[in-house]
């Protein structure tokens, strides 16, 4: 097949997305229409294709062309495939390919919070969470535990960060998401956009006036946005003040808090719609 391209070096500019471009360069804020991201493993790539993301190229070990990537390649008949033996690719890139298959994909135009929340009942709102592993884990929990959408403050890590996509196991392609606000100065004022959509907002924070996460007043809310804060410091005081409710997860053994991804999973389960 002409589209199968054997490589012995990484000098081809078509491979920049895999080995030379930083996450910021892949995102391309100046020209979002040219932005890319990397999806890893046949399963994750398949989820992205199912959700309508456009593949640009593949990089994979030769053995996977007729193996576990065969079904993907049948779906993407005109997409170039760069390939070599696994040992060659590891020597060239300096790292083993995760599950042997990578795909560079084109980004979609940014969604609006109003569009993805129109029929939602439960949404997660992430403020300033910068660790890609936490972002991926939160998306996985959001998908599994009934969140209808995820909204992100302008300072929150890109959900299409390579590690976030991998840790999410592809759920970043299954749960609708959008940025809430364009710039840091829009936050936390952008929460008013949720209130205009009929959402009550609940900050997850350790404050003197917070209620337990299982308080019936929270479960009774028809539309509820759960606001989670950055690693370490948690939510900003201004954000907590801007929310309708503040809730905490009761702790034992003197533990003061959970990792933000774990806290999100507990809150998503406890406050899922229709419980």
C-alpha positions, 0 to 999 in steps of 0.5 A, spaced: 500 500 500 502 506 498 500 509 504 505 505 508 511 509 509 517 505 512 521 510 516 529 510 518 529 517 521 524 522 524 527 528 519 520 528 515 516 534 517 510 529 517 512 526 524 513 533 527 507 532 531 509 525 534 516 527 536 518 535 536 512 539 537 510 541 544 503 540 547 502 548 546 505 547 539 500 542 538 494 546 541 496 552 536 492 557 540 494 562 534 491 558 529 486 553 532 484 550 526 491 547 525 491 544 532 493 537 533 493 532 538 496 525 539 491 519 541 495 512 543 492 505 543 487 502 538 482 502 543 482 510 544 483 511 537 477 508 536 473 512 541 476 518 537 474 516 530 467 514 533 466 521 536 468 524 529 475 526 530 479 526 524 485 522 523 491 526 520 496 520 520 498 514 524 505 512 527 506 504 529 510 498 529 510 494 523 507 488 526 500 492 528 498 493 521 495 487 519 494 486 527 491 490 532 491 496 528 488 493 522 480 495 523 483 502 524 486 502 518 480 499 514 476 505 517 482 510 515 483 508 508 487 514 505 491 516 512 498 515 511 501 510 516 509 511 518 512 504 520 518 501 523 520 495 527 518 496 535 526 497 536 527 502 531 521 506 533 524 506 540 531 508 538 528 513 534 523 516 539 527 515 545 521 511 548 517 505 547 510 507 543 504 505 548 501 499 545 505 500 539 500 505 535 499 512 535 495 517 531 495 524 530 488 527 529 485 534 528 482 538 533 475 540 532 472 547 533 471 549 540 464 547 543 460 552 547 458 551 554 451 553 552 451 548 547 453 542 551 449 544 557 443 545 554 440 538 556 445 536 562 442 535 569 449 534 572 456 537 570 463 537 573 467 544 573 474 544 573 478 550 576 485 551 575 487 543 575 493 543 571 496 535 572 494 531 566 493 525 570 488 528 574 484 531 568 484 524 565 482 520 571 476 526 572 474 525 565 474 517 566 470 518 572 465 523 569 463 518 564 462 512 568 458 516 574 453 520 570 456 527 569 453 530 562 459 534 561 465 537 563 467 545 563 474 548 565 476 554 567 481 558 562 487 556 567 485 548 567 489 543 563 487 541 556 483 535 556 487 533 549 493 533 552 497 526 550 497 524 557 490 526 559 487 522 553 491 516 555 489 516 562 482 518 560 482 511 556 478 515 551 473 518 555 475 525 553 471 523 546 465 521 550 463 526 555 462 533 552 467 539 554 468 546 553 472 552 556 468 556 561 471 563 559 476 565 555 481 568 559 483 568 567 480 574 568 473 571 566 473 567 572 470 566 576 465 570 573 463 565 568 460 561 573 454 566 572 453 563 565 451 556 568 446 560 573 443 563 567 442 556 564 438 554 570 444 550 574 445 551 582 453 551 583 456 547 589 463 548 591 467 542 593 471 545 599 473 545 606 469 551 609 466 552 616 459 552 613 460 547 608 454 541 608 456 534 607 456 531 600 450 527 602 445 533 604 438 532 601 438 539 599 444 537 594 440 531 591 434 535 590 437 540 585 434 539 578 440 541 575 447 541 579 454 543 577 460 540 581 466 545 582 472 542 583 479 546 585 486 545 583 491 540 586 494 543 593 490 549 594 483 547 592 478 552 590 479 560 590 475 563 595 472 568 590 470 561 587 467 558 593 463 565 595 460 565 588 457 558 588 450 557 591 452 551 596 459 548 599 460 541 600 465 537 603 466 529 603 466 527 610 473 524 612 476 519 617 482 517 621 484 525 621 485 525 613 483 532 611 482 531 604 482 527 597 486 527 591 482 532 586 480 526 582 478 521 587 474 527 590 470 528 584 469 520 583 465 520 590 461 527 588 459 524 582 457 518 584 453 521 590 450 526 587 448 523 580 442 525 577 436 521 579 439 517 585 
